[in-house]
């Protein structure tokens, strides 16, 4: 079998289930050694590691809350022992359904701290490894359709994802001399297991032309394209995978 990511080391945050899990499995399938990050559910992280190892791949658990400024440097030190990261996927995020008038500042900051601050902290810790290796690299941040369509009760989620996309655009230009690509991927309605705090999928007023939800495999396939040898001329973009629900 072809292993186009052989020799690469990847970190995927929020990789215990759903999109993050699928990304980790896909990267490992194509040869990458994958650090599987999760905040608290170690059993889920260990299960993903076990799945990858059972399929003949290499993976390691990398627990930690990426909104904590102390965690990313610890994860980076771990990755350094494996040769340093080539692929960084910032997928971790929190979902809440709270109206703006009822939202407390603490909740606002909690949401932004994981998706946006977390990506910043990961970049600060891991981009130097990519620069030092001198082989380029790929940084992908998982955004979402909500920020593009004005979803009610999610202003904090929308703001965090808008910030992510802006961060990727800025870094794409700044890191281009090092051949490091930086992109955001914006999923639409994806068939995932959702916590009660996330609420229902807000699609009732936005018909999907393809008339179905997307799959986690369709998201991970696009991430795989962006971080692999086929994606080295794609940078500074927000890639929409949504069945036509939002058209740019």
C-alpha positions in Angstrom: 0.0 0.0 0.0 1.1 3.6 -0.7 2.2 5.5 2.4 2.5 9.1 1.3 2.8 10.4 4.8 5.5 7.9 5.9 8.0 9.6 8.1 5.7 12.4 9.1 4.6 13.2 12.6 1.1 14.7 13.2 -0.7 16.0 16.2 -4.5 16.0 16.1 -6.4 17.8 19.0 -9.8 16.7 20.1 -9.1 13.3 18.5 -11.1 11.0 20.8 -14.3 10.9 18.7 -16.1 12.2 15.6 -14.1 14.4 13.1 -10.9 14.4 15.2 -10.9 10.6 15.5 -11.5 10.2 11.7 -8.6 12.6 10.9 -6.2 10.7 13.2 -7.2 7.3 11.6 -6.8 8.7 8.1 -3.4 10.2 8.7 -2.1 7.1 10.4 -3.5 4.9 7.6 -1.3 6.9 5.1 1.8 6.4 7.2 2.0 9.3 9.7 2.9 8.8 13.3 0.0 10.5 15.1 -0.2 12.1 18.6 -3.8 11.7 19.7 -4.8 14.6 21.9 -7.8 14.8 24.2 -8.7 16.9 27.2 -10.2 14.5 29.7 -11.6 11.2 28.2 -8.4 9.1 28.2 -10.4 6.0 27.5 -11.5 7.4 24.2 -8.0 8.5 23.3 -6.6 5.1 24.2 -9.2 3.5 22.0 -8.1 5.5 19.0 -4.5 4.7 19.7 -5.4 1.0 19.9 -7.4 1.2 16.6 -4.4 2.7 14.8 -1.9 0.2 16.3 -4.2 -2.7 15.4 -4.2 -1.6 11.8 -0.4 -1.5 11.8 0.1 2.2 12.4 1.9 4.3 15.0 0.1 6.5 17.5 0.6 7.8 21.0 -1.8 9.4 23.5 -1.2 13.0 24.3 -3.6 14.2 26.9 -4.0 17.8 27.9 -6.2 20.9 27.8 -4.9 23.0 24.9 -6.5 26.1 26.3 -3.9 25.8 29.2 -0.8 27.7 28.1 1.4 25.1 29.9 0.1 22.2 27.9 1.2 22.9 24.3 4.9 23.2 25.2 4.6 19.9 27.1 3.1 18.2 24.0 5.8 19.8 21.8 8.5 18.4 24.0 6.9 14.9 23.6 6.7 15.4 19.8 10.4 16.4 19.7 11.3 12.9 20.9 9.6 11.6 17.8 11.5 13.9 15.5 9.2 17.0 15.7 5.8 17.6 14.2 5.2 18.1 10.4 1.4 18.2 10.5 -0.7 20.1 13.1 -4.5 19.8 13.1 -6.3 22.1 15.6 -9.7 20.4 15.8 -10.6 20.8 19.5 -13.5 23.0 20.3 -16.6 23.4 22.5 -20.2 23.9 21.4 -22.8 25.7 23.4 -26.3 26.9 22.7 -26.8 30.2 24.6 -28.5 33.4 23.5 -26.4 36.5 23.4 -28.6 38.2 26.1 -28.1 35.2 28.4 -24.5 34.6 27.8 -22.0 35.3 30.5 -18.5 36.6 29.8 -17.1 33.4 31.4 -18.8 31.2 28.8 -17.7 33.5 26.0 -14.1 33.2 27.1 -14.4 29.4 27.7 -15.4 28.9 24.0 -12.8 31.2 22.6 -10.0 29.8 24.8 -10.3 26.3 23.3 -10.8 26.9 19.6 -8.9 30.2 19.1 -6.5 30.6 22.0 -5.8 26.8 21.7 -4.8 27.2 18.0 -2.5 30.1 18.9 -0.8 28.2 21.7 -0.3 25.2 19.5 1.2 27.2 16.7 3.6 28.9 19.1 4.7 25.6 20.4 4.9 23.5 17.2 5.6 25.8 14.3 9.2 26.3 15.5 9.7 22.5 15.1 8.5 22.7 11.5 10.8 25.6 10.8 13.7 23.8 12.4 13.1 20.7 10.3 13.2 22.7 7.1 10.9 20.4 5.2 7.8 22.6 5.2 4.7 21.5 7.1 1.0 21.9 7.3 -1.3 23.6 9.9 -5.0 23.0 9.5 -7.7 24.5 11.8 -11.2 23.1 11.9 -13.7 25.9 11.6 -17.4 25.5 10.9 -20.4 26.7 8.8 -22.0 28.6 11.7 -19.6 31.5 11.4 -20.6 32.0 7.7 -24.4 31.8 8.0 -25.1 33.7 11.2 -26.4 31.0 13.5 -28.4 32.2 16.5 -27.3 31.3 20.1 -23.7 30.6 18.9 -22.1 34.0 18.7 -19.2 32.8 20.8 -18.6 29.7 18.6 -18.9 31.9 15.4 -16.5 34.4 16.8 -13.9 31.8 17.7 -14.2 30.2 14.2 -13.9 33.5 12.4 -10.8 34.2 14.4 -9.4 30.8 13.4 -9.9 31.6 9.8 -8.2 35.0 10.1 -5.3 33.4 12.0 -4.8 30.9 9.2 -4.8 33.5 6.5 -2.3 35.7 8.4 0.0 32.7 9.1 -0.2 31.5 5.5 1.6 34.6 4.4 3.9 34.9 7.3 5.0 31.2 7.2 5.2 30.9 3.4 8.9 31.5 3.3 9.3 28.3 5.4 6.9 26.3 3.0 4.4 25.8 5.8 0.8 25.8 4.5 -2.0 27.1 6.8 -5.6 26.5 6.0 -9.0 26.4 7.7 -11.6 23.7 6.9 -15.2 24.5 7.4 -17.5 21.5 7.8 -21.3 21.8 7.3 -23.8 19.5 8.9 -21.9 16.3 9.6 -23.3 13.1 11.0 -21.6 13.0 14.4 -22.4 12.1 18.0 -23.3 15.4 19.8 -23.2 16.2 23.5 -26.5 17.6 24.9 -24.9 21.0 25.4 -24.4 21.3 21.6 -28.1 21.4 21.0 -29.7 20.2 17.8 -28.1 20.7 14.4 -29.2 24.2 13.3 -30.1 23.3 9.7 -33.8 23.6 9.7 -33.8 26.9 7.8 -30.8 26.0 5.6 -31.6 23.2 3.1 -28.7 21.1 2.0 -28.8 20.7 -1.8 -27.2 17.2 -1.6 -30.0 16.3 0.8 -27.9 14.5 3.4 -25.5 15.1 6.2 -21.8 14.8 5.5 -19.6 12.0 7.0 -16.6 12.4 9.2 -14.6 10.5 6.5 -15.4 13.2 4.0 -13.9 15.8 6.3 -10.8 13.8 7.1 -10.3 13.1 3.4 -10.0 16.9 2.8 -7.7 17.3 5.7 -5.5 14.5 4.3 -5.4 16.4 1.0 -4.4 19.6 2.6 -1.6 18.1 4.7 -0.2 15.7 2.1 2.0 16.1 -0.9 -1.0 16.9 -3.1 -1.8 20.0 -1.0 1.5 21.9 -0.9 0.2 24.7 -3.2 -2.9 25.3 -1.2 -2.5 27.9 1.6 -4.5 30.7 3.3 -7.8 29.2 2.3 -11.1 28.3 4.0 -12.2 25.0 2.4 -16.0 24.5 2.7 -17.3 20.9 2.8 -21.0 21.3 3.3 -23.0 19.7 0.5 -23.9 23.1 -1.0 -25.5 24.4 2.3 -23.2 27.5 2.1 -21.9 28.7 -1.2 -18.9 31.0 -1.5 
